[in-house]
Structures are given as structure tokens and as C-alpha cells.
């Protein structure tokens, strides 16, 4: 699956998501884009978007985004914290479908 990591996630998380093509928002040159712009750009290339932006679900119609969304609710955005929940993210990536939103709590 082609996965885009939001710019507020640790870049090293990319290495822990084995079996997927993973890129970060900054790598794509999309840092600083609004959520609407970002989702429009991403849906042309990516199948899933991983974010911690809990406001995203209230600002955008995610079911019509053309992507699968994984919303991570976590204490902080340090790599060490994310590494602990990587198995949950991996499991979600195996089952999630376009237009679906999965929330993962740490």
C-alpha cells in the first residue's frame, strides 16, 4: 500500500512500516499545505494517510477524500512513542479500505 505520513509524524516511522511504500509530506514537497490541499494532492498518488491531526475529521469530508485515513491519538509525536504502536498501525494498513477511517489510540 502507498502510505503518506503527515508532516507532524516522526520521519523515522517510515522505516518501521514494513511492506508498504511510505513517504512523508515534507518529502513530497507538500509541507505547510492546508488539509484540503494536502488530501487533494495525496489522493492522486497514495492510498492511505496517517495523521495525528484530530481536527482533520471535522474540517474535511474524509469518507469522500479518496483515501484511507488512519488517525492516531497519542501522547506526543516522538519516534519512541510511535514505535510502540507501530504494530497497530501495521494491522490497520492491512485491513483499511478507501473512504474508511480507523482511529488508533496509544
MIKOLNU-306382 format. One record per residue: residue in three letters; chain; x, y, z of N, C-alpha, C in turn. Coordinates in pm, whole numbers, plus 50000, padded with zeros to 5 digits. Layout:
N
{ALA A {X Y Z} {X Y Z} {X Y Z}}
...
end
This chain:
106
{UNK A {50084 49883 50000} {50000 50000 50000} {50089 50124 50000}}
{UNK A {50048 50227 49929} {50120 50353 49926} {50065 50441 50039}}
{UNK A {50155 50475 50131} {50116 50543 50255} {50186 50679 50265}}
{UNK A {50109 50781 50302} {50164 50914 50325} {50158 50943 50474}}
{UNK A {50271 50983 50532} {50278 51022 50673} {50268 51174 50682}}
{UNK A {50181 51222 50767} {50163 51365 50786} {50293 51428 50836}}
{UNK A {50307 51558 50815} {50433 51625 50847} {50462 51631 50996}}
{UNK A {50363 51611 51081} {50386 51617 51226} {50429 51481 51283}}
{UNK A {50438 51380 51200} {50483 51248 51246} {50634 51237 51231}}
{UNK A {50698 51157 51318} {50844 51140 51305} {50881 51071 51173}}
{UNK A {50981 51126 51104} {51024 51069 50975} {51068 50924 50988}}
{UNK A {51128 50890 51102} {51178 50753 51120} {51066 50650 51125}}
{UNK A {50944 50693 51147} {50831 50600 51148} {50821 50527 51013}}
{UNK A {50863 50595 50910} {50863 50540 50775} {50937 50405 50769}}
{UNK A {51046 50394 50842} {51127 50272 50841} {51058 50155 50910}}
{UNK A {50965 50183 51000} {50902 50075 51076} {50779 50018 51007}}
{UNK A {50730 50083 50903} {50611 50035 50833} {50653 49945 50717}}
{UNK A {50694 49827 50752} {50745 49729 50655} {50635 49684 50558}}
{UNK A {50675 49661 50435} {50583 49607 50335} {50497 49711 50266}}
{UNK A {50525 49838 50289} {50447 49946 50228} {50541 50046 50165}}
{UNK A {50492 50117 50064} {50565 50230 50007} {50526 50351 50088}}
{UNK A {50619 50405 50165} {50587 50514 50258} {50667 50639 50223}}
{UNK A {50598 50752 50223} {50661 50882 50203} {50605 50978 50308}}
{UNK A {50679 51085 50331} {50633 51187 50424} {50587 51310 50346}}
{UNK A {50503 51390 50410} {50456 51513 50347} {50574 51602 50307}}
{UNK A {50673 51625 50395} {50787 51708 50352} {50864 51650 50233}}
{UNK A {50880 51519 50228} {50950 51457 50114} {50879 51485 49983}}
{UNK A {50747 51495 49990} {50668 51520 49870} {50667 51668 49833}}
{UNK A {50724 51753 49919} {50724 51896 49894} {50592 51963 49930}}
{UNK A {50513 51899 50016} {50381 51948 50049} {50371 52006 50190}}
{UNK A {50483 52026 50256} {50480 52082 50392} {50412 52218 50390}}
{UNK A {50330 52243 50491} {50262 52371 50503} {50132 52382 50425}}
{UNK A {50097 52281 50349} {49970 52283 50274} {49853 52272 50371}}
{UNK A {49741 52330 50336} {49621 52313 50418} {49575 52168 50404}}
{UNK A {49492 52123 50497} {49446 51984 50494} {49372 51952 50364}}
{UNK A {49289 52045 50318} {49215 52023 50194} {49308 52007 50075}}
{UNK A {49405 52096 50063} {49502 52088 49954} {49582 51958 49962}}
{UNK A {49624 51925 50082} {49706 51806 50103} {49632 51680 50060}}
{UNK A {49508 51667 50101} {49431 51547 50065} {49408 51539 49914}}
{UNK A {49385 51651 49850} {49367 51652 49704} {49493 51606 49633}}
{UNK A {49607 51657 49677} {49735 51616 49618} {49764 51469 49645}}
{UNK A {49740 51427 49767} {49775 51291 49809} {49694 51184 49740}}
{UNK A {49567 51209 49716} {49482 51102 49662} {49523 51059 49521}}
{UNK A {49599 51141 49452} {49647 51104 49319} {49759 50999 49325}}
{UNK A {49828 50990 49439} {49944 50902 49450} {49932 50798 49560}}
{UNK A {49863 50833 49669} {49862 50748 49788} {49725 50686 49814}}
{UNK A {49731 50572 49883} {49608 50501 49919} {49568 50527 50064}}
{UNK A {49667 50559 50148} {49639 50580 50290} {49717 50700 50342}}
{UNK A {49658 50766 50441} {49717 50883 50504} {49716 50860 50655}}
{UNK A {49833 50873 50718} {49845 50855 50863} {49872 50992 50925}}
{UNK A {49789 51029 51024} {49799 51160 51084} {49765 51156 51233}}
{UNK A {49802 51260 51304} {49759 51278 51443} {49666 51399 51452}}
{UNK A {49634 51460 51341} {49551 51581 51337} {49405 51543 51363}}
{UNK A {49364 51554 51487} {49228 51515 51523} {49123 51611 51468}}
{UNK A {49163 51731 51430} {49069 51826 51371} {49037 51792 51225}}
{UNK A {49121 51713 51163} {49104 51678 51022} {48965 51621 50995}}
{UNK A {48918 51536 51084} {48789 51471 51063} {48672 51569 51070}}
{UNK A {48693 51685 51132} {48588 51786 51140} {48600 51892 51031}}
{UNK A {48718 51903 50972} {48743 52004 50870} {48718 51951 50729}}
{UNK A {48731 51821 50710} {48722 51762 50576} {48624 51646 50575}}
{UNK A {48565 51619 50460} {48480 51501 50444} {48573 51385 50409}}
{UNK A {48620 51315 50511} {48723 51212 50491} {48672 51091 50416}}
{UNK A {48545 51061 50428} {48492 50945 50357} {48495 50966 50206}}
{UNK A {48494 51092 50164} {48500 51125 50022} {48637 51173 49978}}
{UNK A {48737 51152 50063} {48873 51200 50034} {48943 51117 49927}}
{UNK A {48890 50998 49901} {48955 50910 49804} {49071 50833 49863}}
{UNK A {49083 50839 49996} {49193 50772 50065} {49140 50702 50190}}
{UNK A {49223 50613 50241} {49200 50553 50372} {49275 50640 50472}}
{UNK A {49214 50667 50586} {49274 50757 50685} {49296 50682 50816}}
{UNK A {49418 50690 50867} {49447 50636 50999} {49478 50755 51089}}
{UNK A {49392 50773 51188} {49405 50882 51283} {49463 50825 51412}}
{UNK A {49581 50871 51448} {49650 50821 51567} {49632 50921 51681}}
{UNK A {49578 50872 51792} {49563 50954 51912} {49673 50910 52007}}
{UNK A {49767 50998 52032} {49889 50961 52103} {49934 51077 52192}}
{UNK A {50009 51044 52296} {50054 51144 52395} {50146 51250 52336}}
{UNK A {50237 51209 52249} {50333 51301 52189} {50375 51244 52054}}
{UNK A {50450 51320 51979} {50489 51272 51846} {50635 51229 51838}}
{UNK A {50689 51184 51949} {50826 51131 51949} {50828 50992 51885}}
{UNK A {50936 50964 51817} {50952 50835 51749} {50936 50718 51846}}
{UNK A {50994 50727 51963} {50989 50618 52061} {50845 50584 52099}}
{UNK A {50762 50687 52109} {50621 50666 52143} {50549 50598 52026}}
{UNK A {50573 50645 51906} {50509 50586 51787} {50555 50442 51765}}
{UNK A {50679 50415 51792} {50733 50281 51769} {50652 50177 51847}}
{UNK A {50604 50214 51964} {50526 50122 52047} {50391 50085 51985}}
{UNK A {50336 50174 51905} {50206 50144 51844} {50216 50107 51696}}
{UNK A {50337 50094 51647} {50355 50055 51507} {50280 49927 51471}}
{UNK A {50278 49824 51556} {50201 49705 51520} {50052 49735 51496}}
{UNK A {49995 49829 51570} {49855 49867 51550} {49837 49938 51415}}
{UNK A {49933 50021 51380} {49926 50090 51252} {49940 49989 51138}}
{UNK A {50034 49896 51152} {50054 49791 51051} {49926 49710 51031}}
{UNK A {49863 49673 51141} {49739 49594 51133} {49629 49673 51062}}
{UNK A {49618 49801 51095} {49518 49885 51030} {49545 49896 50880}}
{UNK A {49670 49908 50840} {49704 49918 50699} {49671 49791 50622}}
{UNK A {49667 49679 50690} {49633 49553 50624} {49485 49541 50592}}
{UNK A {49401 49610 50668} {49256 49592 50653} {49181 49714 50604}}
{UNK A {49239 49831 50616} {49167 49954 50582} {49140 49965 50432}}
{UNK A {49029 50029 50400} {48988 50047 50260} {48965 50195 50232}}
{UNK A {48964 50232 50107} {48938 50369 50065} {48809 50420 50127}}
{UNK A {48816 50542 50180} {48700 50604 50242} {48679 50566 50387}}
{UNK A {48757 50473 50435} {48744 50428 50573} {48838 50507 50663}}
{UNK A {48796 50529 50787} {48877 50598 50886} {48894 50504 51006}}
{UNK A {49017 50481 51044} {49044 50399 51162} {49118 50487 51262}}
{UNK A {49068 50488 51384} {49136 50562 51490} {49214 50464 51576}}
{UNK A {49340 50497 51600} {49427 50415 51683} {49463 50495 51807}}
{UNK A {49436 50437 51922} {49471 50501 52047} {49595 50434 52106}}
{UNK A {49683 50517 52162} {49805 50462 52220} {49777 50399 52355}}
end
